[in-house]
Amino acid sequence: MLFRDRRDAGRVLARTVAKLHDLRDAIVLGLPRGGVPVAYGCTRTDLPLDIFIVRKLGVPGQQELAMGAIASGGMVVINSSVVHNLDISSEIIKTVAKREELEIEEIPSRIRNASIDDCRAQIVSALLQKHWNLDHSE
């Protein structure tokens, strides 16, 4: 399915969400960096909107290669094949995760204190925390 833009994608997603039952505890979470219109489009369902930060744990010296990720709340997911194949120590993982965790702590205030246009440029996609089953093993 193609969308005209992220706002259009949000409107389509909102229509799908509106068909779901028992949403009283649901929340729309936007992942920062580019797609707040998607998350914002879902708020037309009267669900609260917030941000959920995820940061890549880049391999030292090869920052674009992900050895894992860390998310708001401290959840860490490790790419075990990268860690194993490059023999990355748990100390290195902890050091990189701590650095990214500090960044995660700063991002929400920067986004919330930004203008609406700034936010629209920073949020990528929407998640429905209660209704999406995320596989954290990869």
Secondary structure, 3 states (H helix, E strand, C coil): CCCCCHHHHHHHHHHHHHCCCCCCCCCEEEEECCCHHHHHHHHHHCCCEEECCEEEEEECCEEEEEEEEEEHHHCEEECHHHHHHCCCCHHHHHHHHHHHHHHHHHHHHHHHCCCHHHHHCCEEEEEECCCCCCCCCC
